[in-house]
Amino acid sequence: MAELIVVFDFKSPHAYLALEPTLAMLAELNVQAHWQPMLVAPQQRPQQPEAADDRGAAHRWHRAVYRLNDLLRYARVRGLADDCFSDSRLFDCGSGEVAEAGYQWALQRAPEAGIRLLRQLFEGFWQGDLDVNDIAAVADVIADCTGLGFAEARDEALAEFADAQQSLQETGIVDVPGYLVGENVYCGRAHLAMVRWHLSGEQGNPPAWGRYSQ
């Protein structure tokens, strides 16, 4: 069976929406995955065009509004809080490098706590008040899940994280959530069906819209 690497960013709403479906799939298939954090650019705040005849700006505006409404639609379906995808989380959240470096550092030293830590950092940010850029706040979550002292090791963790980011660039993952199954690269939770097919031994035709010949 091919190894699965799941690439995520704590501040990505798309990675957050993919978290539980991905974990459910792994549990159903009894498969382990390696969860790798990767910094991606935050959501862009929609900018309504000033000139009515600026077609390019209007197109970008409508695309941004659609993407935001799509997130809110999925938030309602998932039963998430109304303010889950608020402006402060989507657009004003900073890089999130501290949380991602902390997660990677802690995972290497306490792998048994990986999923619990993953969930707490995601939930702390999207459903609570966790500042993913605050050393002390992230260290508290790591200590609660692993007993490790992250604050004293932040420089080491940030250096390790920077090295890992260089390696990720070679995988072909360009956005999160990303799924690397063997040599197959997928970006977006819409590809979970294909990821499942690979992990299940690639039996039968791959899932897709339309029909495949036998």
Buried (B, 14 or more C-beta within 10 A) or exposed (E): EBEBBBBBBBBBBBBBBBBEEBBEBBEEBEBEBEBBBBBBEBBEEBEEBEEEEEEEBBEBBEEBEEBBEEBBEBBEEEEBEEEBBEEEBBEEBEBBBBBBBBBBBBBEEBEEBBBBBBBBBBBBBBBEEBBBBEBEBBBBBBBEBBEBEBBEBBEEBBEBBEEBBEEBEEBEBEBBBBBBBEEBBBBBBEBBEBBBBBBBEEEEEEEEEEEEEE
